[in-house]
Amino acid sequence: MTYHPRPERWPQVSLKSFFVLVTLLCVFLGWLGMQVKWIQDRNHFLIEELNGDERGGRTVVSDIGRKKSPWQLRIIECFTGDDFAVYEIMCHSDDPPELIRRAKALFPEAQVTND
């Protein structure tokens, strides 16, 4: 009996198939990274930008039954168990338009209003 340090036959994958698999893996990981970044941006916006001024915080309504978060975030919710849906963000009437535009971009499911 002879000693074989590795299997007799290694699985064979062509270079073309290997590049396709690596490309698909990179695309998936890039997409996943973008979704995690979106969640971090949303959390930072809610904590720092909406509640971080001297006039007091704005009102953020998060009701699980009323609105669903975007489908990309619902995929992440399946694994984390968190609910990322925001129903309404009520801003101050003198908030800059940039803040309101950013709120609408980060929370497409929410209704952004000015008091």
N, C-alpha and C positions, 0 to 999 in steps of 0.2 A: 504494500500500500504506500503510495507516494503522498507527500504533503503538498496541498494546493493552498497558498495563502489567500487566494481570491477565487471567486467562482470561475467555472470553466468558460462560461459565456456571459459577458457583460451585456446589459441591454443596449441596443444600438439605436442611436438617434442621429439623423442626418444633421448637418450643420444648418441647413435651411430650416428644418423643424425646430431646432434649438433656438435659433434667432426669433422665430415666430413666437415660441413659448416665452422667451425672455421679454419680447416686446409686449405681449399681452399682460404679463405680470407687471411690467413697468407702468403700463397704461392704467391698470387697476389700482396700483399703489398710488399713482399720481392723483387719480380721481378721489381715492379715499383720503389722501392728504388734504385735498381742496375742501372736502366736506368737513373734516376736523377743524380746518382753519376757519371755515364759515361759522361753525359752532362757537369757536373761541372768539371770533369777532362779534358775534351776537351777544355772548355773555359779557364781553368787555364793554360793549355799547350800553347794555342795560345797567351795569354796575357803575361804570366810570362816567360816561357822558350824560346819561339821563338823570342820575342821582348825584352828580358831583358838582353842583353849583350852589351858590348861597341862597337862591330863592326857594330851595327845597326841591324835593323829587317830583318827577312827573308820575302819572298814574299808568301802570301797565297791567292790563287785564289778561290773565292766562286762564282760559276755561277749556278744559280738556274736551268736553262734549260739543263745543260750538264750532271750532275750526280745527282743521288738520294742518300739520306742518307740511312743508314741501316734501315731495316723494323722496328726494335725496336724503333728507334728514330722517324720514320714517325708516329708511333702511338701517341707519345708525341706531335709531331708537330700539330696534329689535334686539340689538346686542347689548345696549347699555341700560335699557329699562327706563330711560329718562323721557320726558315729554317736552319737546322744544317748541310747541305751538304757542303763539301769542295772538290773542284775539284783537286787542285794541291798545294803542299807545296814545295817550292824551298829553300833548305838549303844551307849553306856555305859549301865549299869543305872540310874545316878542322873541321867540326862539329864532335863530338864524335859519334861512331856507336850506342851508347846507346840512344842518342837523336833521331837518325833516326829510330831505332827499335821501340822506344816508339811512334813516330809519325805514323808509319805504323800500330801499334796496336790500337791506339786511333782513327785513321781515315782510316778504311779499304776501304772506297770508294775513297780516294784521291790517287793521284800519287805523291810519295815523291821522289824528285830529288835533286842531288847535283850539284851546279854550279862549 
